[in-house]
Amino acid sequence: QVQLVESGGGLVQAGGSLRLSCAASGRTFSSGYAMGWFRQAPGKEREFVAAVSWSGDSTYYAGSVKGRFTISRDTAKNTVYLQMNSLKPEDTAVYYCAASRILTYTPSTYPFWGQGAQVTVSS
């Protein structure tokens, strides 16, 4: 099985930065899993934010965060990161990391999910 635990959320002012971490346990990294970040704001559907391939060579971003967010992974530490800069109030959401055999932006293709981390951006 795969277990994912997010950390690093919090409250930040608009224009500020936060870094989310997702610690993985189980067979995640040694089994070739891609990792993704998704977010869900109150009353909205869960949406794709960013994803990284198992090797770390390929990354994908939602248009709304491209140029502001950076996804990366440290295989030795079994950890995936989401560096978030120039944060906006509309970035406020619960952020989830997820693992999948396929590098995609579709939530339904990710079978393993963390519990989520709240990110709140004040104006």
N, C-alpha and C positions, 0 to 999 in steps of 0.2 A: 504493500500500500504506500501511498504518498501523503505526507502531512505537510501543510503549509501554514506558517505563522507570520502575519504582518506586524510591523512596528514602525514607529516614526511619525505617526499622524499627530495632529494638534491644531492649534489656532495660530494663524499668522495674518498679518496685515497685507492688503493688496500690494503687489510689487515684491513681496518677500519670497523666501525659498524654504522648501522642506525636502527631506530625503526619506523616502519610504524604503524599508527593507522587507524582504520575504525570505525567511529561513525555511529551507526544505529538509525533510528527513525521509528516509525510505530509499527507494531505488530511483528517485527522480533524475538526478543528473547523470548517473552512470547508465541509464537506460535510454538516453537520447530524447528527453522531453524538451519541447519548446516551452517558454514561459511567457505569460501575458499579464498585463495589468488592465483592469476594468474598473469602472466607477458607476455608482448609482446615487442619484440625487433624489430627495423626497418627491414622490409622485411621478417619477420618471423611470423609464426602463434602464436596465443595466447597459452600459455602452463601452465599447472598446476604447482603450487609451493607447497602449503600446504593447509590442511583443518582440521577443528576441529568440533567435534560433538556438538549438542545443549548443552549437559551436560558438555562438556569440557573434558570428560574422554577419548575420542578417538581422536587421531591425525594421520594424514598421511602426508608424505613428498615425493617430487620428489627426485630421487636419487642424482641429481646434487646439492641439497641443504641440504640433510640430514646430521646432525652433525654440520651444520653451522647456520641454520635458526631455529627459534622456534616460533610456532604459539600458541597463548593463547587468552582467552576471559574473560572479566569481565562483567558478566550478569548485575550486579548492575549498571554499567556505560554504558551498551549497547554498548560496545566497544570491538573490536577484534584487536589484535596486531600481528605484525610480526617482531620479533627481528632478525636482520641480522648481523652476525659476519663473520669475515674473508672474507670480500667481494672481489670479483674478477672482472676484467673488463667485463667478459662474463655475469655478473649479471646485466649489464646495460640494462634497459628496463623501460617501463611504467608498474607499478604494479597496479592491480585492486583487490578490494575485491568484493565478491559476496555472495549471500545468496540463499540457496536451502533447500527444504524439505528433500532432500536425501544427505547423506554424500558420495560424489563421487569426482572423479578427472576429470570429463568430463565437459568442459565449457557449452555445450548445455543443461545440466541439471540444470543450475543456471539461474533462471528467473530475478534476481535482481542484478544490477551491480552499482558500484561507477563510478566516472568520471576518475579515474586513478591518480597516483602520479609518477612523473619521478624520477628514481634513476639512477645516473650516477657514475660509478666507474672508476677513472683514474688510469693508470698504472704508 
